[in-house]
């Protein structure tokens, strides 16, 4: 398809913003690789400059659908540009903190000591280091006492084969700080690429609108904080969505490889059920095969010890709920209040004074939710058959969001990101009426704000509990609605069955209108 010789101002502006975003990730990653002692020196900025110089080439490759979108919408275009520039500036500031941890003023929530000094990645790094020594249980809490620089070491909770990822990336850099910067660069580029690829697959006006709404999701605190803490939640979501896109293109082996990596986070396994009930046998087979291959590679490179410790030590604590019994400790009520997981509702009820709400009840709730998730996946797989791309994408993201909340502890920072991603799709398909715009604005606020840990004191507990639970229930409602609501076509078919048969000519306008619905 020949593209116009003249590149519109709109495409030039969007290309420049995208080049700057990916250039920030490249600058942070290259700084960690080639200038670890001075990651913010000018050589590290060369990739950013190169990306900006390549923006005209990127502009030529952007869809021509962006041409003229600002015509007659000057105020709206100016507001969008301000939103996109703000998201870019926040990402660049976060990149500064990831390159240099001595600049906490550039962090996502600079005024909150917990988030400034917290790194989920520290647990991955420490466990990968511990796994190199004989006789050390990487799931024992004792080795994680202490700090790595300013960061309190996090514990390690994933299956052993996940350690291959921090080990592989760690070979490119020196120590934890280099890994932290590299992880951020790869994490951010992967997530942005997956979000853009999904919009491209959706296509049409809906895909264009969803793409234009991405800066709003990127600016949300769940996105920025999770990029900062390095939790694998975002890469797992991105890899899962990319896997589904590859399946849609018939590239089952490649899609299975990505899903096989993502499932080390456990919750993307819901897509195995989705593929099963959708009878996508080749995609399911490749996904299972790659999952087993990852486990086999981990066994070969890490040895049998971490797998034995996972089976004999960690899994029983997970099954019984003992691993999260600390949520009931005095002084941690605020942490329980911002827990967005479905089993975590048990401890929220405990905060409200309901008796018997302990970690055993939480474990039971986790298993009940697991069975419900399988049933939801079965219904969603049927609803997705033949549905428009936008509807299918919404189902994938919703299933992942619902499955992620199966873990007994999911703080609101990374727990709400799938809701933000779904919000882009819902907003892209909604008519621009004042009532719907107001409703979408409220939803964005509910999903985009994260309660700082500095507000977790006993005096603010009722407010913390109310705000966190409200956003949690709104996210659950949005995911369930997107996954389970009947397709409009099904309702139409039922109504047609109750009417006398119509001629093909008479039914053609109705069917054309049905096909035009972008979010059936």
C-alpha positions as CSV (number, residue, x, y, z in Angstrom):
1,X,0.0,0.0,0.0
2,X,1.5,3.3,-1.1
3,X,1.7,6.0,1.5
4,X,1.2,9.7,0.7
5,X,4.4,11.5,-0.2
6,X,3.6,14.3,2.2
7,X,3.8,13.4,5.8
8,X,1.1,15.1,7.9
9,X,1.9,17.2,11.0
10,X,-0.1,14.8,13.1
11,X,2.1,11.8,12.1
12,X,5.2,13.8,12.6
13,X,4.2,14.8,16.1
14,X,3.1,11.3,17.1
15,X,6.4,9.8,15.7
16,X,8.5,12.3,17.6
17,X,6.7,11.4,20.8
18,X,7.1,7.7,20.3
19,X,10.8,8.1,19.3
20,X,11.4,10.1,22.5
21,X,9.7,7.5,24.6
22,X,11.7,4.6,23.2
23,X,14.8,6.8,23.2
24,X,14.4,7.2,27.0
25,X,14.4,3.5,27.5
26,X,17.4,3.1,25.1
27,X,19.3,5.8,27.0
28,X,18.8,4.2,30.4
29,X,19.7,0.8,29.1
30,X,22.8,1.9,27.3
31,X,23.9,4.0,30.2
32,X,23.7,0.9,32.4
33,X,25.7,-1.2,29.9
34,X,28.4,1.2,28.8
35,X,28.6,3.9,31.5
36,X,27.6,2.2,34.8
37,X,29.7,4.5,36.9
38,X,28.1,7.6,35.3
39,X,24.8,6.5,33.8
40,X,23.6,10.0,33.1
41,X,26.7,11.1,31.1
42,X,26.3,12.4,27.6
43,X,27.3,9.1,25.8
44,X,24.2,7.5,27.4
45,X,22.1,10.1,25.6
46,X,23.3,9.2,22.2
47,X,20.5,6.5,21.7
48,X,17.9,9.1,22.6
49,X,19.4,11.5,19.9
50,X,19.5,8.6,17.4
51,X,15.8,7.8,18.1
52,X,14.8,11.4,17.6
53,X,16.7,11.5,14.3
54,X,14.8,8.4,13.1
55,X,11.4,9.9,13.9
56,X,10.7,11.1,10.3
57,X,11.2,7.5,9.1
58,X,8.8,6.3,11.8
59,X,6.3,9.0,10.7
60,X,6.2,7.6,7.2
61,X,5.3,4.1,8.6
62,X,2.5,5.3,10.8
63,X,-1.1,4.7,9.5
64,X,-2.5,7.5,7.3
65,X,-5.6,7.4,9.6
66,X,-3.8,9.9,11.8
67,X,-3.7,12.5,9.0
68,X,-6.1,15.4,9.7
69,X,-7.3,14.2,13.1
70,X,-6.6,17.6,14.5
71,X,-8.8,19.4,11.9
72,X,-11.5,21.3,13.7
73,X,-10.3,19.9,17.1
74,X,-7.7,22.4,18.1
75,X,-8.5,22.5,21.8
76,X,-8.9,18.7,22.0
77,X,-5.6,18.3,20.1
78,X,-3.8,20.7,22.4
79,X,-5.1,18.9,25.5
80,X,-4.0,15.5,24.0
81,X,-0.5,16.9,23.2
82,X,-0.3,18.2,26.8
83,X,-1.3,14.8,28.1
84,X,1.2,13.0,25.9
85,X,4.0,15.4,26.8
86,X,3.2,15.0,30.5
87,X,3.4,11.2,30.2
88,X,6.7,11.5,28.4
89,X,8.1,13.9,31.0
90,X,7.1,11.6,33.8
91,X,8.7,8.6,32.1
92,X,11.9,10.6,31.5
93,X,12.0,11.6,35.1
94,X,11.5,8.0,36.2
95,X,14.3,7.0,33.8
96,X,16.6,9.4,35.7
97,X,15.8,7.7,39.0
98,X,16.3,4.3,37.4
99,X,19.7,5.3,36.1
100,X,20.7,7.0,39.3
101,X,19.0,5.9,42.6
102,X,20.5,8.9,44.3
103,X,17.9,11.1,42.6
104,X,14.7,10.0,44.4
105,X,13.0,13.3,43.6
106,X,12.5,11.9,40.1
107,X,10.7,8.8,41.3
108,X,7.0,8.1,40.6
109,X,5.8,9.0,44.2
110,X,8.8,11.0,45.4
111,X,7.2,11.9,48.7
112,X,6.5,8.3,49.8
113,X,9.5,6.7,51.5
114,X,8.2,3.2,50.9
115,X,7.9,3.4,47.1
116,X,11.1,5.4,46.9
117,X,13.0,2.6,48.6
118,X,11.1,-0.5,47.4
119,X,12.2,-2.7,44.6
120,X,10.4,-6.0,43.7
121,X,13.3,-6.6,41.4
122,X,15.7,-6.8,44.4
123,X,14.1,-10.1,45.4
124,X,14.6,-11.5,41.9
125,X,18.2,-10.4,41.9
126,X,19.0,-11.7,45.4
127,X,17.3,-15.1,44.6
128,X,19.3,-15.4,41.4
129,X,22.5,-14.8,43.3
130,X,21.5,-17.2,46.1
131,X,20.7,-19.9,43.5
132,X,24.4,-20.0,42.5
133,X,25.4,-21.3,46.0
134,X,24.9,-24.9,47.2
135,X,22.5,-25.6,50.0
136,X,20.7,-22.3,50.1
137,X,16.9,-22.3,50.0
138,X,15.9,-19.3,47.9
139,X,12.4,-19.4,49.4
140,X,13.6,-19.0,53.0
141,X,13.0,-15.4,54.3
142,X,16.2,-15.2,56.3
143,X,18.6,-14.4,53.4
144,X,16.5,-11.4,52.4
145,X,17.0,-9.5,55.6
146,X,18.8,-6.3,55.0
147,X,19.2,-3.9,52.1
148,X,20.9,-3.5,48.7
149,X,21.9,0.1,48.8
150,X,18.8,2.2,49.6
151,X,16.4,-0.7,48.7
152,X,15.0,-3.1,51.2
153,X,15.4,-6.6,49.8
154,X,12.2,-8.2,48.7
155,X,11.5,-11.9,49.1
156,X,11.2,-14.3,46.2
157,X,7.9,-16.1,45.4
158,X,8.0,-17.3,41.8
159,X,8.8,-20.8,40.4
160,X,12.5,-21.5,40.0
161,X,12.7,-21.2,36.2
162,X,11.9,-17.5,36.5
163,X,15.4,-17.0,37.8
164,X,16.7,-17.6,34.3
165,X,15.5,-14.1,33.4
166,X,17.4,-12.0,36.0
167,X,20.4,-14.2,35.4
168,X,20.3,-13.7,31.7
169,X,19.9,-9.9,31.9
170,X,22.4,-9.8,34.8
171,X,25.1,-11.1,32.4
172,X,24.9,-7.9,30.5
173,X,25.6,-5.6,33.5
174,X,27.5,-5.6,36.7
175,X,25.4,-5.7,39.9
176,X,21.9,-4.9,41.1
177,X,21.9,-1.3,40.1
178,X,22.8,-2.1,36.5
179,X,20.2,-4.9,36.4
180,X,17.6,-2.4,37.8
181,X,18.3,0.1,35.0
182,X,18.4,-2.6,32.2
183,X,15.2,-4.2,33.5
184,X,13.4,-0.9,33.4
185,X,14.6,-0.2,29.9
186,X,13.5,-3.7,28.6
187,X,10.3,-3.7,30.7
188,X,9.1,-0.2,29.5
189,X,10.0,-0.9,25.8
190,X,8.2,-4.3,25.9
191,X,5.1,-2.8,27.5
192,X,4.8,0.2,25.2
193,X,5.4,-2.1,22.2
194,X,2.7,-4.5,23.3
195,X,0.2,-1.7,23.8
196,X,0.9,-0.2,20.4
197,X,0.8,-3.6,18.7
198,X,-2.6,-4.4,20.2
199,X,-4.0,-1.1,18.9
200,X,-2.6,-1.8,15.5
201,X,-4.3,-5.3,15.5
202,X,-7.6,-3.8,16.5
203,X,-7.3,-1.4,13.6
204,X,-9.8,1.1,12.2
205,X,-11.2,4.0,14.1
206,X,-11.4,2.0,17.3
207,X,-7.7,1.1,17.1
208,X,-6.7,4.7,16.4
209,X,-8.8,6.0,19.3
210,X,-7.4,3.4,21.7
211,X,-3.8,4.3,20.6
212,X,-4.5,8.0,21.2
213,X,-5.8,7.1,24.7
214,X,-2.6,5.2,25.7
215,X,-0.9,8.3,27.2
216,X,-3.7,8.4,29.8
217,X,-3.0,4.8,30.8
218,X,0.7,5.4,30.8
219,X,0.4,8.4,33.1
220,X,-1.5,6.4,35.7
221,X,0.4,5.6,38.8
222,X,0.0,1.8,38.5
223,X,2.0,2.0,35.3
224,X,4.8,4.3,36.6
225,X,5.1,2.7,40.0
226,X,5.3,-0.8,38.6
227,X,7.9,0.2,36.1
228,X,9.9,1.7,39.0
229,X,9.6,-1.3,41.3
230,X,10.4,-3.7,38.5
231,X,7.6,-6.2,39.3
232,X,7.3,-8.8,36.6
233,X,3.5,-8.1,36.4
234,X,3.9,-5.7,33.4
235,X,6.2,-7.9,31.3
236,X,3.9,-10.9,32.0
237,X,0.9,-8.9,30.8
238,X,2.7,-7.6,27.7
239,X,4.1,-11.1,26.8
240,X,0.7,-12.6,27.2
241,X,-1.0,-10.1,24.9
242,X,1.8,-10.4,22.3
243,X,1.3,-14.2,22.5
244,X,-2.4,-13.8,21.7
245,X,-1.6,-11.5,18.8
246,X,0.8,-14.1,17.4
247,X,-1.9,-16.8,17.8
248,X,-4.3,-14.6,15.8
249,X,-1.7,-14.5,13.0
250,X,-1.3,-18.3,13.0
251,X,2.2,-18.1,14.5
252,X,1.5,-20.6,17.2
253,X,5.0,-21.7,18.0
254,X,6.2,-18.1,18.6
255,X,3.1,-17.2,20.6
256,X,3.5,-20.3,22.7
257,X,7.1,-19.3,23.5
258,X,6.0,-15.9,24.8
259,X,3.1,-17.4,26.8
260,X,5.4,-20.1,28.1
261,X,7.7,-17.4,29.5
262,X,4.8,-15.2,30.8
263,X,3.3,-18.1,32.8
264,X,6.2,-18.2,35.2
265,X,4.1,-15.4,36.9
266,X,1.3,-18.0,37.2
267,X,-1.7,-15.8,36.4
268,X,-1.2,-15.8,32.6
269,X,-2.1,-19.5,32.8
270,X,-5.7,-18.4,32.6
271,X,-5.1,-18.1,28.8
272,X,-4.4,-21.8,28.7
273,X,-8.0,-22.3,29.8
274,X,-9.1,-19.7,27.3
275,X,-7.3,-21.5,24.5
276,X,-8.6,-24.9,25.7
277,X,-12.3,-23.8,25.7
278,X,-11.8,-22.0,22.4
279,X,-10.4,-25.3,20.9
280,X,-7.2,-23.6,19.9
281,X,-5.3,-26.9,20.1
282,X,-2.1,-25.9,18.3
283,X,-1.7,-22.7,20.3
284,X,-2.4,-24.5,23.5
285,X,0.0,-27.4,22.6
286,X,2.8,-25.0,21.8
287,X,2.2,-23.0,25.0
288,X,2.3,-26.1,27.2
289,X,5.4,-27.4,25.3
290,X,7.3,-24.1,25.8
291,X,6.3,-23.9,29.5
292,X,7.7,-27.4,30.0
293,X,10.8,-26.4,28.0
294,X,11.4,-23.4,30.3
295,X,11.0,-25.6,33.4
296,X,13.4,-28.1,31.8
297,X,16.0,-25.4,31.0
298,X,15.7,-24.1,34.6
299,X,16.3,-27.6,35.9
300,X,19.3,-28.0,33.7
301,X,20.9,-24.7,34.6
302,X,19.8,-24.2,38.2
303,X,19.9,-27.7,39.4
304,X,17.2,-29.7,41.2
305,X,17.6,-28.0,44.6
306,X,15.4,-24.9,44.0
307,X,12.7,-27.1,42.5
308,X,12.7,-29.4,45.5
309,X,12.5,-26.3,47.8
310,X,9.7,-24.9,45.8
311,X,7.7,-28.2,46.0
312,X,8.5,-29.1,49.6
313,X,8.7,-25.7,51.2
314,X,7.0,-23.0,49.2
315,X,4.0,-24.7,47.7
316,X,2.6,-25.9,51.1
317,X,2.9,-22.4,52.5
318,X,1.0,-21.1,49.4
319,X,-1.7,-23.7,49.6
320,X,-2.3,-23.1,53.3
321,X,-2.2,-19.4,53.1
322,X,0.6,-19.3,55.7
323,X,2.8,-17.3,53.3
324,X,0.5,-14.3,53.7
325,X,-0.4,-14.7,57.4
326,X,1.7,-11.6,58.0
327,X,-1.2,-9.5,56.7
328,X,-3.0,-10.1,60.0
329,X,-0.1,-8.7,62.1
330,X,-0.7,-5.5,64.2
331,X,0.5,-2.4,62.5
332,X,0.0,-3.8,58.9
333,X,-3.7,-2.9,58.7
334,X,-2.9,-0.3,56.1
335,X,-1.2,-2.9,53.9
336,X,-4.2,-5.2,54.1
337,X,-6.5,-2.3,53.2
338,X,-4.7,-1.6,49.9
339,X,-4.6,-5.3,48.9
340,X,-6.7,-5.6,45.7
341,X,-6.7,-9.4,45.5
342,X,-10.0,-11.3,45.7
343,X,-8.7,-13.5,48.6
344,X,-7.5,-10.3,50.2
345,X,-11.1,-9.4,50.8
346,X,-11.0,-11.8,53.7
347,X,-8.6,-9.5,55.6
348,X,-10.6,-6.4,54.6
349,X,-13.6,-8.1,56.2
350,X,-11.4,-8.8,59.2
351,X,-10.6,-5.0,59.4
352,X,-14.4,-4.4,59.5
353,X,-14.7,-6.7,62.6
354,X,-15.9,-10.0,61.0
355,X,-14.6,-12.9,63.1
356,X,-12.9,-16.0,61.7
357,X,-11.2,-14.1,58.8
358,X,-7.6,-15.6,58.9
359,X,-5.1,-16.9,56.4
360,X,-6.9,-20.3,56.3
361,X,-10.0,-18.6,55.1
362,X,-7.9,-16.6,52.6
363,X,-6.5,-19.8,51.2
364,X,-10.0,-21.2,50.8
365,X,-11.2,-18.1,49.0
366,X,-8.2,-18.4,46.6
367,X,-9.3,-21.9,45.6
368,X,-12.9,-20.9,45.2
369,X,-11.8,-18.0,43.0
370,X,-9.6,-20.3,41.0
371,X,-12.6,-22.5,40.0
372,X,-14.6,-19.5,39.2
373,X,-11.9,-18.2,36.9
374,X,-12.0,-21.4,34.9
375,X,-15.7,-21.0,34.5
376,X,-15.3,-17.4,33.4
377,X,-12.6,-18.4,30.9
378,X,-15.0,-21.0,29.4
379,X,-17.8,-18.4,28.9
380,X,-15.4,-15.7,27.7
381,X,-13.9,-18.1,25.1
382,X,-17.4,-18.7,23.6
383,X,-18.2,-15.0,23.6
384,X,-15.0,-14.3,21.8
385,X,-15.7,-16.6,18.9
386,X,-16.0,-14.4,15.8
387,X,-16.1,-11.2,17.8
388,X,-14.5,-8.0,16.6
389,X,-10.9,-7.5,17.4
390,X,-11.7,-4.8,20.1
391,X,-13.9,-7.2,21.9
392,X,-11.4,-10.0,21.8
393,X,-8.6,-7.8,23.1
394,X,-10.9,-6.6,26.0
395,X,-11.5,-10.2,26.9
396,X,-7.8,-11.1,27.0
397,X,-6.9,-8.2,29.2
398,X,-9.9,-8.7,31.5
399,X,-9.1,-12.4,32.0
400,X,-5.5,-11.5,32.8
401,X,-6.7,-8.9,35.3
402,X,-9.1,-11.3,37.0
403,X,-6.6,-14.0,37.2
404,X,-3.9,-11.7,38.6
405,X,-6.2,-11.0,41.6
406,X,-6.1,-14.7,42.5
407,X,-2.9,-14.2,44.4
408,X,-3.6,-13.5,48.1
409,X,-1.6,-10.3,48.0
410,X,-1.9,-7.9,45.0
411,X,-1.2,-4.3,46.0
412,X,-3.1,-1.6,44.2
413,X,-0.1,-0.4,42.2
414,X,0.4,-3.3,39.8
415,X,-3.1,-4.8,40.5
416,X,-4.9,-1.9,38.7
417,X,-2.8,-1.7,35.5
418,X,-5.0,-4.2,33.5
419,X,-7.9,-2.0,34.4
420,X,-6.2,1.0,33.0
421,X,-5.4,-0.9,29.8
422,X,-9.0,-2.1,29.5
423,X,-10.1,1.5,30.1
424,X,-8.4,2.6,26.9
425,X,-10.5,0.0,24.9
426,X,-13.7,0.9,26.7
427,X,-13.2,4.6,26.0
428,X,-12.2,3.9,22.4
429,X,-15.6,2.2,21.8
430,X,-17.8,4.6,23.8
431,X,-19.9,7.3,22.2
432,X,-18.7,10.8,23.2
433,X,-21.7,11.9,25.2
434,X,-21.3,14.1,28.3
435,X,-22.6,11.3,30.6
436,X,-20.2,8.7,29.2
437,X,-17.2,11.1,29.2
438,X,-17.9,11.9,32.9
439,X,-18.2,8.2,33.7
440,X,-15.0,7.4,32.0
441,X,-13.2,10.2,33.8
442,X,-14.4,8.8,37.1
443,X,-13.2,5.3,36.1
444,X,-9.8,6.7,35.1
445,X,-9.4,8.3,38.5
446,X,-10.3,5.1,40.2
447,X,-7.8,3.1,38.3
448,X,-5.0,5.6,37.9
449,X,-4.5,6.6,41.5
450,X,-2.5,4.6,44.0
451,X,-2.7,5.1,47.7
452,X,0.7,6.0,49.1
453,X,2.0,3.9,52.0
454,X,2.6,7.1,53.9
455,X,-1.2,7.2,54.3
456,X,-1.3,3.8,55.9
457,X,-1.5,5.0,59.5
458,X,-4.3,3.8,61.7
459,X,-6.0,7.2,61.7
460,X,-6.4,7.1,58.0
461,X,-7.4,3.4,57.8
462,X,-11.2,4.0,57.1
463,X,-10.4,6.3,54.2
464,X,-7.7,4.0,52.9
465,X,-10.0,0.9,53.1
466,X,-12.9,2.7,51.4
467,X,-10.9,4.2,48.5
468,X,-9.0,1.0,47.8
469,X,-12.0,-1.3,48.0
470,X,-14.0,1.0,45.7
471,X,-11.3,1.0,43.0
472,X,-10.9,-2.8,43.5
473,X,-14.6,-3.5,43.0
474,X,-14.8,-1.1,40.0
475,X,-11.9,-3.0,38.4
476,X,-13.5,-6.4,39.1
477,X,-16.8,-5.1,37.7
478,X,-15.2,-3.8,34.5
479,X,-13.3,-7.1,33.9
480,X,-16.3,-9.3,34.6
481,X,-18.5,-7.2,32.3
482,X,-16.0,-7.2,29.4
483,X,-15.5,-11.0,29.8
484,X,-19.0,-12.2,30.4
485,X,-21.5,-9.8,28.8
486,X,-23.4,-11.4,25.9
487,X,-22.5,-10.3,22.4
488,X,-25.1,-8.0,20.8
489,X,-25.2,-10.5,17.9
490,X,-26.4,-13.2,20.2
491,X,-29.2,-11.0,21.4
492,X,-30.0,-10.2,17.8
493,X,-30.2,-13.8,16.8
494,X,-32.5,-14.7,19.7
495,X,-34.9,-11.9,18.7
496,X,-34.8,-13.0,15.1
497,X,-35.8,-16.5,16.1
498,X,-39.0,-15.1,17.6
499,X,-39.9,-13.2,14.5
500,X,-41.2,-14.4,11.1
501,X,-38.5,-14.9,8.6
502,X,-37.5,-11.8,6.7
503,X,-36.3,-11.5,3.1
504,X,-32.5,-11.2,2.6
505,X,-33.0,-7.6,1.3
506,X,-35.0,-6.6,4.3
507,X,-32.4,-8.0,6.8
508,X,-29.4,-6.6,5.0
509,X,-29.5,-3.1,6.7
510,X,-29.9,-4.7,10.2
511,X,-26.9,-7.0,9.6
512,X,-24.8,-4.2,8.3
513,X,-25.6,-2.2,11.4
514,X,-24.7,-5.3,13.6
515,X,-21.3,-5.6,11.9
516,X,-20.6,-2.0,12.4
517,X,-20.7,-2.4,16.2
518,X,-17.0,-2.4,17.1
519,X,-17.4,-3.7,20.6
520,X,-20.0,-6.5,20.4
